[in-house]
Amino acid sequence: MLVGVDLYSLWRAGRVELPALAGVYRRAGQGLFDVRHDDADWCAVRDRLAATLRDAQNCVEETAGAVCLAVEEYARADGGARNEFDRLRRESGWGPR
């Protein structure tokens, strides 16, 4: 049985921690293009790696959205957990006022 604290932890993962991880993948992919090199082999490897990092970023972003959706659906079904979840979000500055 999930309680408000568990919901808050999952919600925070979906809203803060997973998006931060997605940002790491995005910056890493962008950083590959800062390496100036005209070698065709390097460019091919760079492009494949950048695509892989983009895919990882997209997967993490989709996971973050799914986690937040699951939290909201569970909270909707369990009023007590919803109340504690909302209280914790308010106290953290992230929730409804």
PyMOL commands that set and color helices and strands:
alter all, ss='L'
color gray80, all
select helices_A, chain A and resi 4-32+40-77+79-92
alter helices_A, ss='H'
color red, helices_A
deselect
rebuild
show_as cartoon
